[in-house]
Amino acid sequence: MIIMAAVARLSCVCRRGIKPLLYQSTLLPRALVASHKYQDHPYMLTARIHASQALNASSGSKAASLHWTAERAVSVLLLAMGPVAYFNPGPFIDYSLAAALTLHGHWGLGQVLTDYVHGDTKIKIANAGLFLLSTVTFAGLCYFNYNDVGICKAVALLWSK
Amino acid sequence: FTFTKEEMNKFWAKNAQLNRPMSPHITIYKWSVPMMMSITHRGTGVGLSGAISAVALAALVLPGSYPYYLDMIHSLYLGPCLIALAKFGIAFPVSFHTLNGVRHLYWDIGKGFKIPQVYKTGYTVIGLSILTSAALMFI
């Protein structure tokens, strides 16, 4: 409330110059009354401060929300690959599965790390380790697809026993 | 990524620096079906991811081919019960994680948040997972 009052007064200066500001007696008591109300409920004042900070921060990047959408897109894609792998096995679906599984797992494990690992250096180390793991996983799956029977055939063979 | 992460980091930095103990949470809170399904979703996810990474690493490191190792397992002549159990053991995490994943996507489009719906969809996922895994056990 105090911040909004301050912003309103500044905008008055921009519009009409300094003199009207000195006669703005009506704005001041209202601001004082409003701030007194918030003294009784200090948490509301904090919420207000956080709200105006968040408004400023939202002009920042959309990276987090885009990441969220991408995670769901890969999940849906992976879901669709199941029936395709069953009815149309082959190298195309093998490599697609390798990519989608690794990416889905990488992002999933990333969320687990975000939840449980705290502290700047620990987060950096954990994410670096995860990146290494995912790279090796993808490389291994591609190697398996190229030099061995491939993912679809491997599952089929495993289940035939 | 932005504002929230900074806030989160500040919270942890301050409390870790002051050496504050963590309040009991999972040790005292009454367990519910949604809670158990949520952690199972995470557990199966981590487990499946680990298994995939293990297979990928094995492919890079081990000398023989996949059919070679499969024949090695065949030569153990494991009983049909054990094989069926192993198939269930593989099929259940996959079906649970997949079906509960669909439930998550349902939530992501904003549906099914009322508590009775959470339980209904939850029990459906559990039931279908057991049924699918049992069916796959016999193929």
Interface residues (C-beta under 8 A of the other chain):
Chain A: Q53 A54 A57 G60 S61 A63 A64 H67 R72 S75 V76 L79 G82 L101 T102 G105 G108 L109 V112 H118 G119 D120 L133 V136 T137 F138 A139 G140 L141 Y143 F144 D148 V149 A154 L157 L158 W159 K161
Chain B: F1 T2 F3 T4 N9 W12 A13 A16 R42 G45 V46 L48 S49 I52 S53 V55 A56 L57 A58 A59 L60 S65 Y66 P67 L70 I73 H74 I83 K87 T98 G101 V102 H104 L105 D108 L136 I139
